[in-house]
């Protein structure tokens, strides 16, 4: 049996095969920016920041949101969306935060390698990177935690991320207790709050094109920490 969905403009009355509906929505059907690969920096960090700020200026929603990919104890891939916290352009390090006792925190402790992917659809731009993962010192992690909104800090203090939840009442009670902790001591820091850095050894910049001749520029870190770069086939 084929999956079906309401067709465009049907008001939900006419069902069409889902595959047909998806084919009718081609990606990158708009004008996209150019990408002159002959005018790029020697290292990937500055170019990433340039693209990120370009997405922010273009009004791309959640331009700072990335997908973090890890592997579990059985070697199975896992992925989730989170907020990029900073980019160290000199070291080639991309920073994000997580609870050390969350699934991603445990996975990174066992296998300290990860990949980050970001896609800015209105610009047809994607960046993929991967490398070893390192953690920041406790002081830097605490400073990051305290700069977060009250709601975000409360959520981290609640903890138990990805565990089974008995119901909304259970969450409401845990949230109330965590909020009270913050109210009594605004400088409280969640014990497991950790700052992680992906020290990229591979970074790829992908600029989409309406005609399918996408531009792919790959940076690879050399043993001496310098970078070499080159184009890839689409």
Secondary structure, 3 states (H helix, E strand, C coil): CCCEEECCCCCCCCEEEHHHHHHCCCCCCCCCCCCCCCCCCCCHHHHHHHHHHHHHHCCCCCCCEEEEEEECCCCCEEEEEEECCEEECCCCEEEEEEECCCHHHHHHHHCCEEEEEEEEHHHCEEEEEEEEEEECCHHHHHHHHHCCCHHHHHHHHHCCCCCCCCCHHHHHHHHHHHHHHHHHCCCCCCCCEEEEEEEEEEEEEEECCCCCCCEEEEEEECCCCCEEEEEECC
